[in-house]
Amino acid sequence: MARLIKLHVENFKRISVVDFSPSGPMTIIGGMNEQGKSSLLDAITVLLQGKLAKIPEPVRTGAKKATIEGYIQADEWDAFEDLHIIRNISAAGGWTIKVESKDGREHKSPETMLKKIFGEAVDPLAFKRMSPADRLQFLKKLVGLDFAELDARRKSLYDDRTFKGRELKTIEGALADMEVYPDAPSEVVSVSGLMTELEKRKRMNRDIEYQKTRIKNAREEKTGLTYKIEDLQERLAVTQKALDKKSAKIADLKGFLEEMIPADESEISDQVTGSESINAQVRANKQYSLKELEAKTKKDEYESLTNKIETIDNQKSKELAGAEFPVEGLSFDESQVLYNNLPFDEKQLSSEELLRVSFAMAIAAQPTLKNILIREGSLLDKNNLKLIGEMAEAADIGVFVEVVGDDPGKATLIIENGRIKEPHPVEQIEQIEQDEFSDI
């Protein structure tokens, strides 16, 4: 990989002057607070990124300009040669850069070239520090599985199904409280029709009674006339004629009466009396049928929505199964990132697992990554530092770690008052690196 093999920093932020040559994949920069160790990491960032690093007040107070000079050694498979980078920043805010090959040839468009080679500085612990929601979105974007549209459709279907389910439960509850009458007719009884028929039969019976009354009266008249025959001999012929006439009429009425059949009023009266009960049953059955149909419709809608949700879930599962994750065992569910089917957090995974995955995610997010800066190295224990060194070496990446403290046995170099404090002899640096990685 392209390695930073030599660095010269002068009048940059808290740095007075520093010259050092990184050795190995990981450089641990120690020092107490406000001594310049963070400034040294910023200097590396500015060397490779320039203004994109967005470092405020880069020139040391009282100095006219800051200089950052670095030598980059390329491997034989890199698409560029060894580079010599020189950046000057004036106190007035002017920036200059020169990038030369080892033969002294100056490169055009140096900023574009450096960005292409080194990319942006990456914090390998960023993935670990993200919130579960941000971590989930980061992973989805990285593997190309943005389910935002599917999740929105699924949520809409799920909410609709939930509403239909509540309606269905309400309808089923109403059905449970309703009475059904299997023996009731399918249609309500027409009370008005029954009343019409009853009135018709009443008229017929009134006519019959009227005819009976007329017969009775005629008989009484006949009797009276009979009694008057002796007294009314002189009127016999007239009376006899009247009598014969009445007799004939009686005969006619009797014949008419014999043809008439008395109507059964009680049948219709009973039907009228019972019609309301029957009609109540019919109406109840119809209401039950309507409610039963409504329940079936809601159930069909609910099942249709369930099938659509299952289709979306199957589509997501299929895409998940075909996705290439940067770390074996990495996946996600609706709300969080998973590692070996466990939530990606401190409660479920070891610090080594969290660090290893986070480091791999940083590399996957930026395939052209050549350098990593860790500004909170003091939060990492010795084993984690060893793990970072191992992963950096395996990935062919240079790592610069900032730690608080001035213990020479725990840092590659110590910064004090803007300078390197008592640089380690080469043998001591080699021994520190050997000790750091001996247990890996």
Backbone hydrogen bonds, N-H to C=O, Kabsch-Sander energy under -0.5 kcal/mol:
donor,donor_aa,acceptor,acceptor_aa,energy
3,R,1,M,-0.6
3,R,73,Q,-2.8
5,I,3,R,-0.9
5,I,71,Y,-2.4
6,K,71,Y,-1.1
7,L,20,F,-2.5
8,H,69,E,-3.3
9,V,18,V,-2.8
10,E,67,T,-2.6
11,N,16,S,-2.2
12,F,15,I,-0.6
13,K,11,N,-0.6
13,K,58,P,-2.5
15,I,12,F,-2.9
16,S,418,G,-1.7
17,V,418,G,-1.2
18,V,9,V,-2.7
20,F,7,L,-2.1
27,T,399,V,-2.9
29,I,27,T,-0.6
29,I,401,V,-3.9
30,G,28,I,-0.7
30,G,413,L,-3.1
31,G,405,G,-1.6
35,Q,32,M,-1.0
40,L,36,G,-1.7
41,L,37,K,-1.5
42,D,38,S,-2.5
43,A,39,S,-2.1
44,I,40,L,-1.8
45,T,41,L,-2.1
46,V,42,D,-2.9
47,L,43,A,-2.7
48,L,44,I,-1.7
49,Q,45,T,-2.3
50,G,46,V,-2.4
52,L,49,Q,-1.3
53,A,50,G,-1.7
54,K,51,K,-2.1
60,R,11,N,-2.6
63,A,60,R,-2.2
66,A,89,I,-2.9
67,T,10,E,-2.5
68,I,87,R,-2.5
69,E,8,H,-3.3
70,G,85,I,-2.5
71,Y,6,K,-2.4
72,I,70,G,-0.5
72,I,83,L,-3.0
73,Q,3,R,-3.2
73,Q,71,Y,-0.5
74,A,72,I,-0.6
78,D,75,D,-1.5
83,L,72,I,-2.3
84,H,100,E,-2.6
85,I,70,G,-2.9
85,I,83,L,-0.5
86,I,98,K,-2.6
87,R,68,I,-2.8
88,N,96,T,-1.9
89,I,66,A,-2.6
90,S,94,G,-2.7
91,A,64,K,-2.9
93,G,90,S,-1.9
96,T,88,N,-2.3
98,K,86,I,-2.2
100,E,84,H,-2.6
101,S,105,R,-2.6
102,K,82,D,-0.7
104,G,101,S,-2.3
107,H,99,V,-3.1
113,M,109,S,-1.9
114,L,110,P,-2.7
115,K,111,E,-2.3
116,K,112,T,-2.0
117,I,113,M,-2.1
118,F,114,L,-3.2
119,G,114,L,-0.6
119,G,115,K,-1.6
122,V,371,N,-0.7
126,A,123,D,-1.7
129,R,125,L,-1.9
130,M,126,A,-1.3
135,R,131,S,-3.0
136,L,132,P,-2.0
137,Q,133,A,-2.2
138,F,134,D,-2.5
139,L,135,R,-2.2
140,K,136,L,-2.4
141,K,137,Q,-2.5
142,L,138,F,-2.2
143,V,139,L,-2.3
144,G,140,K,-0.6
145,L,140,K,-2.8
147,F,145,L,-1.0
151,D,147,F,-3.9
152,A,148,A,-2.2
153,R,149,E,-2.5
154,R,150,L,-3.0
155,K,151,D,-2.8
156,S,152,A,-2.3
157,L,153,R,-2.5
158,Y,154,R,-3.2
159,D,155,K,-3.0
160,D,156,S,-2.3
161,R,157,L,-3.0
162,T,158,Y,-2.6
163,F,159,D,-2.2
164,K,160,D,-2.6
165,G,161,R,-2.8
166,R,162,T,-2.1
167,E,163,F,-2.3
168,L,164,K,-2.8
169,K,165,G,-2.4
170,T,166,R,-2.2
171,I,167,E,-2.6
172,E,168,L,-3.0
173,G,169,K,-2.3
174,A,170,T,-2.1
175,L,171,I,-2.5
176,A,172,E,-2.0
177,D,173,G,-1.1
178,M,174,A,-0.7
178,M,175,L,-0.9
184,A,181,Y,-1.2
191,V,189,V,-1.0
194,L,190,S,-2.1
195,M,191,V,-2.8
196,T,192,S,-2.2
197,E,193,G,-2.4
198,L,194,L,-2.8
199,E,195,M,-2.6
200,K,196,T,-2.2
201,R,197,E,-2.3
202,K,198,L,-2.5
203,R,199,E,-2.4
204,M,200,K,-2.1
205,N,201,R,-2.4
206,R,202,K,-2.6
207,D,203,R,-2.5
208,I,204,M,-2.2
209,E,205,N,-2.4
210,Y,206,R,-2.7
211,Q,207,D,-2.7
212,K,208,I,-2.6
213,T,209,E,-2.6
214,R,210,Y,-2.4
215,I,211,Q,-2.5
216,K,212,K,-2.5
217,N,213,T,-2.9
218,A,214,R,-2.6
219,R,215,I,-2.6
220,E,216,K,-2.4
221,E,217,N,-2.6
222,K,218,A,-2.5
223,T,219,R,-2.6
224,G,220,E,-2.5
225,L,221,E,-2.6
226,T,222,K,-2.5
227,Y,223,T,-2.5
228,K,224,G,-1.2
229,I,226,T,-1.4
232,L,228,K,-1.8
233,Q,230,E,-0.7
235,R,232,L,-0.8
236,L,233,Q,-1.9
239,T,235,R,-3.3
240,Q,236,L,-4.6
241,K,237,A,-2.1
242,A,238,V,-2.3
243,L,239,T,-3.2
244,D,240,Q,-3.2
245,K,241,K,-2.3
246,K,242,A,-2.6
247,S,243,L,-2.9
248,A,244,D,-2.6
249,K,245,K,-2.3
250,I,246,K,-3.0
251,A,247,S,-2.5
252,D,248,A,-2.3
253,L,249,K,-2.9
254,K,250,I,-2.9
255,G,251,A,-2.3
256,F,252,D,-2.6
257,L,253,L,-2.8
258,E,254,K,-2.9
259,E,255,G,-1.3
260,M,256,F,-0.9
260,M,257,L,-0.5
265,E,263,A,-1.2
268,I,264,D,-0.8
269,S,265,E,-2.6
270,D,266,S,-2.8
271,Q,267,E,-2.1
272,V,268,I,-3.0
273,T,269,S,-2.6
274,G,270,D,-2.4
275,S,271,Q,-1.4
276,E,272,V,-0.7
278,I,274,G,-2.2
279,N,275,S,-3.5
280,A,276,E,-2.2
281,Q,277,S,-1.8
282,V,278,I,-2.6
283,R,279,N,-3.0
284,A,280,A,-2.3
285,N,281,Q,-2.7
286,K,282,V,-2.5
287,Q,283,R,-2.7
288,Y,284,A,-2.5
289,S,285,N,-2.5
290,L,286,K,-2.6
291,K,287,Q,-2.7
292,E,288,Y,-2.8
293,L,289,S,-2.4
294,E,290,L,-2.5
295,A,291,K,-2.5
296,K,292,E,-2.1
297,T,293,L,-2.5
298,K,294,E,-2.6
299,K,295,A,-2.5
300,D,296,K,-2.6
301,E,297,T,-2.5
302,Y,298,K,-2.8
303,E,299,K,-2.8
304,S,300,D,-2.3
305,L,301,E,-2.4
306,T,302,Y,-2.3
307,N,303,E,-2.4
308,K,304,S,-2.0
309,I,305,L,-2.6
310,E,306,T,-2.6
311,T,307,N,-2.1
312,I,308,K,-2.2
313,D,309,I,-2.8
314,N,310,E,-2.8
315,Q,311,T,-2.4
316,K,312,I,-2.7
317,S,313,D,-2.6
318,K,314,N,-2.6
319,E,315,Q,-2.4
320,L,316,K,-2.8
321,A,317,S,-2.6
322,G,318,K,-1.6
323,A,319,E,-0.7
323,A,320,L,-0.9
325,F,323,A,-0.8
330,L,327,V,-2.0
331,S,338,L,-2.5
333,D,336,Q,-2.3
338,L,331,S,-3.2
339,Y,342,L,-3.1
340,N,329,G,-3.1
341,N,329,G,-0.6
342,L,339,Y,-1.2
344,F,337,V,-2.2
345,D,343,P,-1.8
348,Q,345,D,-1.1
349,L,345,D,-2.3
354,L,350,S,-2.4
355,L,351,S,-2.4
356,R,352,E,-2.7
357,V,353,E,-2.4
358,S,354,L,-2.4
359,F,355,L,-2.7
360,A,356,R,-2.2
361,M,357,V,-2.4
362,A,358,S,-2.0
363,I,359,F,-1.8
364,A,360,A,-2.5
365,A,361,M,-2.4
366,Q,362,A,-0.9
369,L,366,Q,-2.2
370,K,118,F,-0.8
372,I,398,G,-2.6
373,L,122,V,-1.1
374,I,400,F,-2.9
375,R,373,L,-0.6
377,G,402,E,-1.8
378,S,402,E,-0.6
379,L,376,E,-1.7
380,L,377,G,-1.9
385,L,381,D,-2.3
386,K,382,K,-2.3
387,L,383,N,-2.2
388,I,384,N,-2.6
389,G,385,L,-2.3
390,E,386,K,-2.4
391,M,387,L,-2.7
392,A,388,I,-2.8
393,E,389,G,-2.1
394,A,390,E,-2.3
395,A,391,M,-2.3
396,D,392,A,-0.5
396,D,393,E,-0.6
397,I,392,A,-3.0
398,G,370,K,-2.1
399,V,25,P,-3.1
400,F,372,I,-2.6
401,V,27,T,-3.2
402,E,374,I,-3.0
403,V,29,I,-2.5
403,V,401,V,-0.5
405,G,31,G,-1.8
410,K,407,D,-2.1
411,A,408,P,-0.7
412,T,28,I,-2.0
413,L,28,I,-1.8
415,I,30,G,-2.6
416,E,419,R,-3.2
418,G,35,Q,-2.4
419,R,416,E,-1.5
421,K,414,I,-3.1
422,E,420,I,-0.7
429,I,425,P,-2.4
430,E,426,V,-2.5
431,Q,427,E,-1.9
432,I,428,Q,-2.5
433,E,429,I,-2.5
434,Q,430,E,-2.4
435,D,431,Q,-2.6
436,E,432,I,-2.7
437,F,433,E,-1.8
438,S,434,Q,-0.6
438,S,435,D,-0.7
440,I,437,F,-1.0
